Amino acid sequence: MSVSALRVVRPVLITPEMLVSTSVPEADYGEWSAGASYSAGDRVIVAAKHKIYQSAIDANMGNNPAVASKEPKWLEVGATNRWKAFDKSVSSQTMQASSISYRLKVGQAVTSLGVLNIRGATALRVRMIDPSFGTVYDRTINLASIPVSAGWYEWFLGERRTPTQALLTDLPSYPNADVLIDVTGTVELAVGVILLGQMKQFTMGVLRGARVGIQDYSRKERNEFGDVMVVERAFARRANFSMLMVSGEVDAFNDFLAEVRALPCLWIGSRKYESTTVYGFYKSFDIVLNYAEYADTEIELEGLT
């Protein structure tokens, strides 16, 4: 793996006030009505909370899903389709055929944008429009499928792979600018995560020998006859990096990790491999002060499902 500094993006919490406009409607189910009676299993949305709820009882009337009760009459299912891209879950996806667009006014300078768990996309366009300076950033990334290996046969008949993420780390710092995100693709277009934030860079480089993989939460069991029963569930990415840093970075790196100990961040080990990008938490880290001017560092990352 080519030597690359560890880059970390601490995401900005996207709130409803930041959403200027979007092409994704919030109409997954009907809006909850206090005068309606719901049967067990019926689903509604509460647009004010941007959540989907499922009735846990029959004859469910007058019980606000967004208000907690001693005996829960509603179960929270998750975010609405419009807000799944911002719900801190990689596996849940905002889905809409052909195009997905968001316009956000973050209200602070952001230098990086990540779009993860993409399916069915062909292109991503990101623009920044400042009220005083106009369009200050406009970049389009091609997300069309590419051959797994080189060669004329592979190009025409071989296996092709579609990128599942897009990372932009060159956004200019315009605190008042709107960020416009446009994803285009097929009828199966879906986006799992959209995040924006400031990027921090640490260490002299992620060393060779980085380990990546997944943690699978599927259930695989054998019955009394030896047949395998499989229940497919979500998975999370994981990674282990060994790094070398100068002594002047030690305290800053240690303090930063303490700050984000309970905050999911975007960890980028190398731009060469998508597998080294993890959106989640660190499980543990160690800084070994082996040298006067340098320190060895190891970090273990676990992604969100």
C-alpha positions as CSV (number, residue, x, y, z in Angstrom):
1,M,0.0,0.0,0.0
2,S,1.3,3.4,-0.9
3,V,2.3,5.6,2.1
4,S,-0.6,7.9,2.9
5,A,-1.2,10.0,6.0
6,L,-4.3,9.0,8.1
7,R,-7.1,11.4,7.3
8,V,-10.1,11.8,9.6
9,V,-13.3,13.7,8.9
10,R,-15.3,14.7,11.9
11,P,-18.9,15.0,10.5
12,V,-21.1,17.9,11.0
13,L,-24.5,17.0,12.4
14,I,-27.0,17.7,9.6
15,T,-30.2,19.2,11.1
16,P,-33.6,19.9,9.4
17,E,-32.7,23.6,9.6
18,M,-29.7,23.0,7.3
19,L,-31.8,21.4,4.5
20,V,-32.6,24.1,2.0
21,S,-34.2,21.7,-0.6
22,T,-34.2,18.2,-1.8
23,S,-35.7,16.1,-4.6
24,V,-36.5,13.2,-2.2
25,P,-40.1,13.4,-0.9
26,E,-41.0,12.6,2.7
27,A,-44.0,10.3,1.9
28,D,-42.9,6.8,3.0
29,Y,-46.3,6.4,4.8
30,G,-49.2,8.5,5.9
31,E,-48.7,11.2,8.5
32,W,-49.8,10.1,12.0
33,S,-53.3,11.4,12.9
34,A,-54.6,11.6,16.5
35,G,-58.1,10.8,15.3
36,A,-57.2,7.6,13.4
37,S,-57.2,4.1,14.7
38,Y,-54.2,1.9,13.8
39,S,-53.9,-1.8,13.8
40,A,-50.8,-3.7,15.0
41,G,-48.2,-3.5,12.3
42,D,-49.5,-0.3,10.7
43,R,-46.8,2.3,9.9
44,V,-46.9,6.1,10.0
45,I,-44.4,8.9,9.8
46,V,-44.0,11.9,12.0
47,A,-42.6,14.5,9.6
48,A,-41.6,16.8,12.5
49,K,-39.2,14.1,13.7
50,H,-38.4,12.6,10.3
51,K,-39.1,9.2,11.7
52,I,-41.1,6.1,10.8
53,Y,-43.1,4.3,13.5
54,Q,-44.9,1.0,13.6
55,S,-48.0,0.3,15.8
56,A,-47.4,-2.3,18.4
57,I,-51.1,-2.8,19.4
58,D,-54.5,-2.9,17.8
59,A,-57.0,0.0,18.2
60,N,-54.1,2.4,18.6
61,M,-55.8,5.8,18.8
62,G,-54.6,9.1,20.2
63,N,-51.1,7.9,21.2
64,N,-48.4,10.1,19.7
65,P,-45.6,7.9,18.4
66,A,-43.0,10.6,19.2
67,V,-44.0,10.8,22.9
68,A,-42.5,8.2,25.2
69,S,-44.9,6.1,27.4
70,K,-44.5,3.5,30.1
71,E,-46.1,0.8,27.8
72,P,-44.8,1.6,24.3
73,K,-47.7,1.6,21.8
74,W,-45.4,2.5,18.9
75,L,-42.0,1.1,17.8
76,E,-39.5,3.4,16.1
77,V,-38.5,1.8,12.8
78,G,-36.0,4.4,11.6
79,A,-35.5,7.5,9.6
80,T,-37.7,8.5,6.7
81,N,-36.3,7.9,3.2
82,R,-35.3,11.5,2.9
83,W,-33.2,11.4,6.0
84,K,-31.7,7.9,5.8
85,A,-28.6,9.5,4.2
86,F,-28.0,11.4,7.4
87,D,-29.0,8.8,10.1
88,K,-25.6,7.5,11.1
89,S,-26.3,4.1,9.5
90,V,-24.4,2.9,6.5
91,S,-26.8,0.1,5.6
92,S,-29.9,2.1,5.5
93,Q,-30.2,3.9,2.2
94,T,-32.1,6.9,0.7
95,M,-33.6,5.4,-2.5
96,Q,-35.0,7.2,-5.5
97,A,-34.9,6.3,-9.2
98,S,-32.6,8.2,-11.5
99,S,-31.6,11.2,-9.3
100,I,-31.1,12.2,-5.6
101,S,-30.4,15.9,-4.8
102,Y,-29.8,17.8,-1.6
103,R,-29.0,21.5,-1.0
104,L,-27.6,22.1,2.4
105,K,-26.6,25.3,4.2
106,V,-24.2,24.0,6.8
107,G,-23.4,27.4,8.3
108,Q,-19.7,26.7,8.8
109,A,-16.6,25.9,6.7
110,V,-16.4,22.3,5.5
111,T,-13.4,20.9,3.6
112,S,-14.5,17.3,2.9
113,L,-17.6,15.4,1.7
114,G,-18.1,11.7,1.7
115,V,-20.9,9.7,0.0
116,L,-20.9,6.0,1.1
117,N,-22.8,2.8,0.3
118,I,-23.8,4.0,-3.2
119,R,-25.8,1.7,-5.5
120,G,-26.8,2.2,-9.0
121,A,-25.1,5.6,-9.4
122,T,-23.3,6.8,-12.6
123,A,-22.2,10.3,-11.5
124,L,-21.9,12.6,-8.5
125,R,-21.8,16.3,-8.9
126,V,-20.9,18.6,-5.9
127,R,-21.2,22.4,-6.1
128,M,-20.7,25.2,-3.5
129,I,-22.6,28.4,-4.1
130,D,-21.7,31.4,-1.9
131,P,-24.1,34.4,-1.7
132,S,-21.3,36.8,-2.2
133,F,-18.9,35.0,-4.6
134,G,-21.2,32.8,-6.6
135,T,-20.2,29.3,-7.6
136,V,-16.8,28.6,-5.8
137,Y,-16.7,24.8,-6.4
138,D,-18.1,22.5,-9.1
139,R,-16.8,19.0,-9.5
140,T,-18.3,15.9,-11.1
141,I,-17.1,12.3,-10.3
142,N,-17.8,9.5,-12.7
143,L,-19.2,6.5,-10.9
144,A,-19.8,4.2,-13.9
145,S,-18.6,0.6,-13.6
146,I,-15.1,-0.2,-14.6
147,P,-13.3,-3.6,-15.5
148,V,-11.8,-5.4,-12.5
149,S,-8.6,-6.0,-14.5
150,A,-7.0,-4.6,-17.7
151,G,-7.4,-6.2,-21.1
152,W,-9.6,-6.1,-24.2
153,Y,-11.6,-9.2,-23.1
154,E,-12.1,-7.8,-19.6
155,W,-13.3,-4.5,-21.1
156,F,-15.9,-6.0,-23.3
157,L,-16.9,-9.2,-21.5
158,G,-15.2,-9.4,-18.2
159,E,-16.4,-8.6,-14.7
160,R,-17.0,-5.0,-13.9
161,R,-17.1,-3.2,-10.6
162,T,-19.1,-0.1,-9.7
163,P,-17.6,2.3,-7.1
164,T,-19.5,2.3,-3.8
165,Q,-18.2,5.5,-2.4
166,A,-17.0,9.0,-3.4
167,L,-14.6,11.2,-1.3
168,L,-14.0,14.8,-1.9
169,T,-11.4,16.4,0.3
170,D,-10.7,19.6,-1.6
171,L,-13.8,21.7,-0.7
172,P,-12.9,25.4,-0.3
173,S,-13.7,27.1,3.1
174,Y,-16.7,29.3,2.5
175,P,-18.8,29.2,5.7
176,N,-21.8,30.9,4.1
177,A,-21.9,28.7,1.0
178,D,-24.7,26.3,0.1
179,V,-23.5,22.8,-0.7
180,L,-25.4,21.1,-3.6
181,I,-25.1,17.4,-4.0
182,D,-26.6,15.7,-7.1
183,V,-26.3,11.9,-7.6
184,T,-27.6,10.5,-10.9
185,G,-28.0,6.9,-11.9
186,T,-30.3,4.0,-12.6
187,V,-33.8,3.1,-11.3
188,E,-32.0,1.3,-8.5
189,L,-30.2,4.5,-7.3
190,A,-29.5,4.5,-3.5
191,V,-27.2,6.4,-1.1
192,G,-26.3,5.2,2.4
193,V,-24.4,8.1,3.9
194,I,-23.8,11.7,3.0
195,L,-21.4,13.5,5.4
196,L,-19.6,16.8,5.5
197,G,-16.9,18.0,7.9
198,Q,-13.5,19.3,8.5
199,M,-10.6,16.9,7.7
200,K,-7.7,16.4,10.0
201,Q,-4.5,14.7,8.9
202,F,-2.2,12.8,11.2
203,T,1.0,10.7,11.0
204,M,3.7,10.4,8.4
205,G,1.9,7.5,6.8
206,V,-0.1,4.3,7.2
207,L,2.6,1.6,7.0
208,R,2.5,-1.5,4.9
209,G,0.7,-4.4,6.4
210,A,-2.6,-2.7,7.1
211,R,-5.4,-5.2,7.7
212,V,-9.0,-4.7,6.5
213,G,-12.1,-6.9,6.6
214,I,-15.7,-7.0,7.7
215,Q,-17.6,-8.0,10.8
216,D,-20.7,-10.0,9.6
217,Y,-23.8,-10.1,11.8
218,S,-25.6,-12.7,9.7
219,R,-26.8,-15.8,11.5
220,K,-25.5,-19.1,10.2
221,E,-26.7,-22.2,12.1
222,R,-27.1,-25.9,11.4
223,N,-30.2,-27.8,12.3
224,E,-30.3,-31.4,13.7
225,F,-30.0,-32.7,10.1
226,G,-26.9,-30.7,9.3
227,D,-28.7,-28.3,7.0
228,V,-27.4,-24.7,7.2
229,M,-29.9,-22.0,8.1
230,V,-28.8,-18.6,7.0
231,V,-30.3,-15.3,8.0
232,E,-28.6,-12.4,6.2
233,R,-28.0,-9.4,8.3
234,A,-25.9,-6.2,8.1
235,F,-22.1,-6.1,8.3
236,A,-19.6,-3.5,9.4
237,R,-16.2,-2.7,8.0
238,R,-13.1,-3.0,10.2
239,A,-9.5,-2.1,9.8
240,N,-6.2,-2.1,11.7
241,F,-3.5,0.5,10.8
242,S,0.1,0.8,12.0
243,M,1.5,4.3,11.6
244,L,4.6,6.4,12.2
245,M,4.2,9.9,13.5
246,V,6.6,12.7,14.6
247,S,6.8,13.4,18.3
248,G,5.1,16.8,17.9
249,E,1.9,15.0,16.8
250,V,1.6,12.7,19.8
251,D,-0.4,14.9,22.1
252,A,-2.6,16.4,19.4
253,F,-3.5,12.9,18.1
254,N,-4.1,11.6,21.6
255,D,-6.4,14.5,22.5
256,F,-8.3,14.3,19.2
257,L,-9.1,10.6,19.7
258,A,-10.3,11.4,23.2
259,E,-12.6,14.0,21.7
260,V,-14.2,11.6,19.2
261,R,-14.3,8.6,21.4
262,A,-18.1,8.5,21.1
263,L,-18.5,10.2,17.7
264,P,-18.6,8.2,14.4
265,C,-16.0,9.7,12.0
266,L,-14.8,9.0,8.5
267,W,-11.4,7.3,8.7
268,I,-9.4,7.3,5.4
269,G,-6.3,5.1,5.4
270,S,-5.6,5.3,1.6
271,R,-7.3,6.7,-1.4
272,K,-6.1,3.6,-3.4
273,Y,-8.3,1.1,-1.6
274,E,-12.0,1.7,-0.7
275,S,-11.6,-1.0,1.9
276,T,-9.4,1.3,4.0
277,T,-12.2,3.8,4.4
278,V,-14.2,3.2,7.5
279,Y,-17.1,5.2,8.8
280,G,-17.4,4.5,12.5
281,F,-15.4,4.4,15.7
282,Y,-12.0,3.4,16.9
283,K,-12.1,0.4,19.2
284,S,-8.6,1.0,20.6
285,F,-5.3,2.7,19.9
286,D,-1.8,2.7,21.2
287,I,1.0,5.2,20.9
288,V,4.4,3.7,21.5
289,L,7.2,6.2,22.3
290,N,10.0,4.2,20.8
291,Y,12.2,7.1,19.6
292,A,13.2,10.6,20.5
293,E,11.6,12.2,17.5
294,Y,9.1,9.6,16.3
295,A,6.4,7.4,17.7
296,D,4.8,4.1,16.5
297,T,1.0,4.1,16.5
298,E,-1.6,1.4,16.1
299,I,-5.3,1.9,15.8
300,E,-8.2,-0.5,15.4
301,L,-11.4,0.8,13.7
302,E,-14.9,-0.6,13.5
303,G,-17.5,0.7,11.2
304,L,-21.2,1.3,11.6
305,T,-23.6,-1.2,10.1
